Amino acid sequence: MAEAAESASTAEYNATPSAVDDLADQLAVEAGAPQDDVDESAELTGLREQDTDVVIDKTDKADPLYARTISSFEDERLDLPAPLLKGLNEMRFVRPSKIQAASLPKIWAGRNLLAQSHNGTGKTACFVLGMLKVVSEEKTPQALCICPTRELAQQIATEVLKMGKYMVQEAGVRVKCILREERYEKGAQMEEQVIIGTPGKVWTLINMRVMATAKIRIFVLDEADEMLALGSLGDQSKRIRQKLPKNVQTLFFSATWTETVIKFAKQLSAVSGHDWSQIEVQRDHIFNDQVKQMYYRCQGMRDKETRLAEILNVVTVGQCIVFVHTREAVDKLAALLISNGHAVSSLHGRMESTSRDKVLHDFRASTTRFLITTNVLSRGIDVPAVTLVIQFDMPVKKGGHYDPETYLHRVGRTGRFGRPGAALNMIHDDTELRILKQIETYYSREGLIVEIPADTGPEDFETLLKAT
């Protein structure tokens, strides 16, 4: 590698536990995660799942793997290598979550898998374990994970480094998180076994023939619906798959699915020759019931802006994320709130990557309590201190159609891992109210989103929005 930008994902390190910890912490800082929060999901026994969670196994009932589950990471059917078990124990993984218990036997059997589970149930650990289980000491890419945003890629890489800490030390496993463009000498080849990145960055390295694909055994698409639904990301994801070995094992993970994604996944399964399995959570179980969902009707946009400022004045929260629809709206709303004396930060996809990293890091470090953003942060990002999500703009697709999947992902930024939280939808016209009701209908949950009375004063929001 020549003149490559030095980062946590490419830095040289000694294969010792302390060195791997340092590398993971460095990458976590780049991702905006305080070091103490890196293992947050793992430290929660069973990830504090809801008792109502029902995992539906859609594998053929005649299949020997139908409904097969595990109750322990030490289950002999998994046959996890000792270094990997040691890493899990250090991360305080006590027992598999429901999605882990159902999916790991299928991943171990080499199945292609479609797995849907709501936010904070341990989906990431499923495919991280799958990747770490198949890699060997051979210095060439063997496991590839792609995801929609660089922030999510950093978060996944941090999890791989923590979980695979002793595999790095004892088996020579190396991890590469592709964050930025790099320059390579002619003929140079990547030697890391586990690769994580966004489709565009990964495709560039494959196209440059810097990243060999012949030995890749497992291919993961995290937030797969987003990857395949978006034009550019979907096209890049498909091109990447075409460059991989025909028999590569493919894993699709997300909190939401569409029929288009399921159809595409099955087509990939047919090409690979692997049998496929599908696991999902029933739609009416997909929300965390510990998150209170409410809406408040404002008298026009100006009233909505005034109300938001009043709410931020009186509500004491750990952290709060405010979602808007466009990049321009992020800048406008942030400027308005700052002019009113609020300490807020803002983040959207048009910002430079270094600025995005700093904003997210400062927010997670509680330098600012309020973050104004677009859907760039709606998926996968874990900020455990977030107790309130405000949807200043209701989520819509192109053409103004309601977007229930994005609604679910936005709400999922609070109440992580079964914690309590609150989600407030600010409605200023009949169009937004219709969108909200369409989302309720989509999830078959009448009364899911409760209206806050019109005469509610600013001081009353403190009680209403308090996560209990």
PEVENCOR-V116424 format. One record per pair of residues at least 12 apart in sequence whose C-alpha atoms are under 7 Angstrom apart, sorted by sequence separation. I is the first residue (numbers start at 1). GAP is how many residues later the second one is. If there is no record, write none. Layout:
i/gap
I/GAP
I/GAP
This chain:
i/gap
131/12
334/12
347/12
395/12
411/12
345/14
8/15
176/16
330/16
175/17
8/18
9/18
99/18
174/18
175/18
176/18
177/18
178/18
179/18
8/19
174/19
175/19
176/19
177/19
178/19
364/19
157/20
173/20
174/20
175/20
176/20
177/20
190/20
189/21
190/21
327/21
73/22
99/22
100/22
104/22
188/22
189/22
389/22
72/23
73/23
100/23
107/23
154/23
178/23
345/23
71/24
72/24
97/24
99/24
153/24
248/24
344/24
71/25
97/25
246/25
247/25
343/25
344/25
345/25
346/25
347/25
348/25
389/25
100/26
246/26
247/26
344/26
345/26
346/26
347/26
348/26
388/26
78/27
344/27
345/27
346/27
349/27
387/27
216/28
224/28
309/28
348/28
378/28
386/28
387/28
150/29
216/29
219/29
224/29
225/29
71/30
78/30
213/30
214/30
218/30
219/30
220/30
221/30
222/30
223/30
224/30
379/30
70/31
213/31
214/31
217/31
218/31
219/31
220/31
221/31
222/31
223/31
225/31
378/31
382/31
69/32
128/32
132/32
216/32
217/32
218/32
219/32
220/32
221/32
222/32
225/32
378/32
384/32
69/33
203/33
225/33
228/33
388/33
389/33
390/33
391/33
392/33
402/33
68/34
137/34
199/34
387/34
388/34
389/34
390/34
391/34
392/34
137/35
378/35
387/35
388/35
389/35
390/35
391/35
404/35
69/36
137/36
200/36
225/36
68/37
199/37
203/37
199/38
334/38
394/38
157/39
65/41
330/42
55/43
153/43
330/43
422/43
55/44
153/44
422/44
153/45
422/45
421/46
150/47
327/47
420/47
43/48
45/48
46/48
150/48
326/48
420/48
42/49
43/49
45/49
46/49
149/49
320/49
321/49
322/49
323/49
324/49
325/49
42/50
43/50
45/50
46/50
47/50
140/50
141/50
143/50
144/50
145/50
146/50
147/50
148/50
319/50
320/50
321/50
322/50
323/50
324/50
42/51
46/51
140/51
141/51
142/51
143/51
144/51
145/51
146/51
147/51
318/51
319/51
320/51
321/51
322/51
323/51
39/52
139/52
140/52
141/52
142/52
143/52
144/52
145/52
146/52
147/52
139/53
140/53
141/53
146/53
139/54
141/54
135/58
319/66
320/66
318/67
319/67
320/67
321/67
322/67
323/67
324/67
318/68
319/68
320/68
321/68
322/68
323/68
324/68
325/68
318/69
319/69
320/69
321/69
322/69
323/69
324/69
317/70
322/70
323/70
325/70
141/71
317/71
49/72
141/72
142/73
143/73
47/74
141/74
142/74
143/74
144/74
145/74
146/74
147/74
47/75
87/75
88/75
141/75
142/75
143/75
144/75
145/75
146/75
147/75
87/76
142/76
143/76
144/76
145/76
146/76
147/76
87/77
87/78
148/78
84/79
87/79
148/79
84/80
147/80
387/80
84/82
83/83
84/83
83/84
131/87
31/120
304/122
31/123
31/124
291/124
304/124
290/125
27/127
28/127
288/127
301/127
290/128
298/128
300/128
290/129
291/129
292/129
293/129
294/129
295/129
296/129
297/129
298/129
299/129
300/129
28/130
288/130
290/130
291/130
292/130
293/130
294/130
295/130
296/130
297/130
298/130
27/131
290/131
291/131
292/131
293/131
294/131
295/131
296/131
297/131
291/132
295/132
24/134
119/136
24/137
112/137
113/137
114/137
115/137
116/137
117/137
118/137
24/138
111/138
112/138
113/138
114/138
115/138
116/138
117/138
110/139
112/139
113/139
114/139
115/139
116/139
116/140
20/141
314/144
20/145
314/145
315/146
316/146
311/147
315/147
17/148
310/148
314/148
17/149
256/149
311/150
17/152
15/153
16/153
15/154
295/154
293/155
294/155
295/155
296/155
293/156
294/156
295/156
296/156
112/157
293/157
294/157
295/157
297/157
294/158
284/159
283/160
284/160
284/161
112/162
111/163
112/163
113/163
114/163
115/163
116/163
117/163
111/164
112/164
113/164
114/164
115/164
116/164
117/164
111/165
112/165
113/165
114/165
115/165
116/165
9/166
10/166
111/166
9/167
9/168
118/168
9/169
118/169
5/177
4/178
4/179
3/180
2/181
2/182
1/183
2/183
1/184
1/187
59/218
58/219
59/219
58/220
57/221
58/221
57/222
56/223
57/223
55/224
56/224
55/225
56/225
55/226
56/226
54/227
54/228
152/228
152/229
53/232
52/233
119/293
120/296
121/296
120/297
32/325
31/326
32/326
30/327
32/328
33/328
32/329
31/330
34/330
33/331
34/331
29/332
32/332
49/368
50/368
48/369
49/369
47/370
48/370
41/376
